């Protein structure tokens, strides 16, 4: 980016603000050297990182790199064999802990902040070094006794030696022999040796080494001969302790130096992370947002044009003006890449230029801008500005020369993907020549399709912008009555300079202002009046537009309410119909159940009557059989049966299986195959006649069977299950009743009724009928291997 333009737009102030939000010295250096990016991908990544950082701060509000230190130079010294002092080692341990804390916070949300994890994931963990430093260096920078057993032992020995020495010196001071020689009863130190304060006149009375004399010469600092050896012992302990401390620091420094590359790279990553967090904290405090980006070279109409895209700022505020900033809304599109802003002095034109330029630089540096989230910005390859006045007597630069120097530079370097900001275009020279030069310059940029915002007071430029496609007039609105600026930009309407009104407002005497107004040409006065009238009409149109928008919003709201009410009524209608349908179905089901229950009761009553009738008939038959004539016929039948060849086996007989000595019931016979079907429990099998033998029955049973066989009444074998699938509801009960009668006569104890799953109607009818049938002892749903709930197993 053009460094001179960065200074004009005050981007260095933004760097300083970012540095103030940083919590780490290395990240502050990065902030002070911050440069805007110029590629779409880079700017998109930078803003994406800040978006993720805002999410991270929402979960961890206090996360930062506070407590870390930039120790890259010290680590480099250690790598070259230097010995680090305890303060640097303590900073190293603290920094390693901060680095890991930051990494852990990002890792906790790594799926939600992939861009940040791409940075934090590279932070090196060196737990062994961190642990060694914590074991050896205390929080005040002291070497701890835990650093080595030898150090702990030397410190204990030093303490004991010092204690012995001090006790000896105190005993000398307090002895009656030496009281008169002692100047003061205190033990002092000189040159690392413990001494007594002895009067000068008695210095030869106490033998020892004199280390110093007081300023007055009245006192000598004397180390008695009797304590010299003890002092030597103490000094040896101290020297040996210092050598052990030096050895520990050398060892720790060497370990730090071994990790120079990891620590230096980690500091770079942490500095980058902290700068991103600083941007996010700034965005939070300034209520800033990340703008939408327009990729360079994109074309809204599908053409191959390569230039900056749409620029739209909504409620944008200059970041250095704080609460005094008036929101600015501005839009530039491909069909008008140049805007010419006119209007009164002190009306806000220069601030508008700086706001657009500075916010564009901030966005391309990855800093959220104080504007609405609807704002969108192109990614410019460079931003050029010609703002202000830098006259120089030494360099003989006039205002016009200074402006021309800037314009020559930007004309030389600006491209179709650049942004050019020109303040007071064409000023500083003859108005006619300045105006002509300004129009030619705007035509040049229009041909190059460069995005330009220019301010001017020249009426010719207003007409030029109105007549040429690709240029738009714009102005800052002012009160048509008081002629005071409102600082709100209006695109499409040129503005008047209102120089006379501004001069009057700033205090210029009225007679001078009136005289100037009389000197204006009629055309100039008419133009000023026309612009004032246009501005008043613009205000009316704007008020009407706002009213229409409010009416549209109200109509839309009423439409939504009506739509919601219609939807509610439809839902209620649907629910009402569903409730009515459910009620009818429920009532029909209840009536059907009552009908089935009534039918069951009728069948139960009919069955009782049949049983009673059968019982009476059976009693008559039994009484008749007891008569003599029937007894004679029975005896005759018995004799005939005995004369039959071998023993006969018939359906219903009890037989015993020869292979297992188990009793079974005969279900059917096959004379051709000489086989018999028998039932053992729930199992039916075919066996040869020679595999079974008839079981002797009671005296009554063969008589009746003999009679039955004599009359040749066939007994049909009954299947073990009844399949009701496909039956109509009215056929179910008839089929079950007939089947149960046959099963009972076949002497079956358990049968299966297959009704399937379906809607459950046949199953319910079947079980309601079984519940009242006189031949049924109990019933149950089938097991999983029996067919589940699609089968009912009946015990007769």
Secondary structure as UniProt FT lines:
FT   HELIX           3..8
FT   TURN            9..10
FT   HELIX           11..21
FT   HELIX           25..32
FT   HELIX           40..59
FT   TURN            61..62
FT   TURN            66..67
FT   HELIX           72..79
FT   TURN            80..81
FT   HELIX           86..108
FT   TURN            109..112
FT   HELIX           114..120
FT   TURN            121..122
FT   HELIX           127..136
FT   TURN            139..140
FT   HELIX           145..147
FT   HELIX           149..174
FT   TURN            176..181
FT   STRAND          182..190
FT   TURN            191..192
FT   STRAND          193..199
FT   HELIX           200..202
FT   TURN            203..205
FT   STRAND          208..213
FT   TURN            215..216
FT   STRAND          219..224
FT   HELIX           225..258
FT   HELIX           260..286
FT   STRAND          292..294
FT   TURN            296..297
FT   TURN            300..301
FT   STRAND          311..316
FT   TURN            319..320
FT   HELIX           322..324
FT   STRAND          328..333
FT   TURN            334..335
FT   STRAND          338..342
FT   TURN            345..346
FT   HELIX           349..364
FT   TURN            365..366
FT   TURN            373..374
FT   STRAND          376..378
FT   STRAND          382..386
FT   TURN            393..396
FT   HELIX           399..413
FT   TURN            416..417
FT   STRAND          418..422
FT   TURN            425..426
FT   HELIX           431..448
FT   STRAND          451..455
FT   HELIX           459..467
FT   TURN            469..470
FT   STRAND          471..478
FT   TURN            480..482
FT   STRAND          485..491
FT   HELIX           499..505
FT   TURN            506..507
FT   HELIX           510..519
FT   HELIX           522..625
FT   HELIX           628..643
FT   TURN            651..652
FT   STRAND          654..657
FT   TURN            658..661
FT   STRAND          662..670
FT   TURN            671..674
FT   STRAND          675..680
FT   TURN            681..682
FT   STRAND          683..688
FT   HELIX           689..691
FT   STRAND          692..694
FT   HELIX           699..710
FT   TURN            711..712
FT   STRAND          721..723
FT   TURN            725..726
FT   HELIX           729..745
FT   TURN            746..747
FT   STRAND          750..754
FT   TURN            758..759
FT   HELIX           761..772
FT   TURN            774..775
FT   STRAND          778..781
FT   HELIX           784..786
FT   HELIX           788..790
FT   STRAND          791..795
//
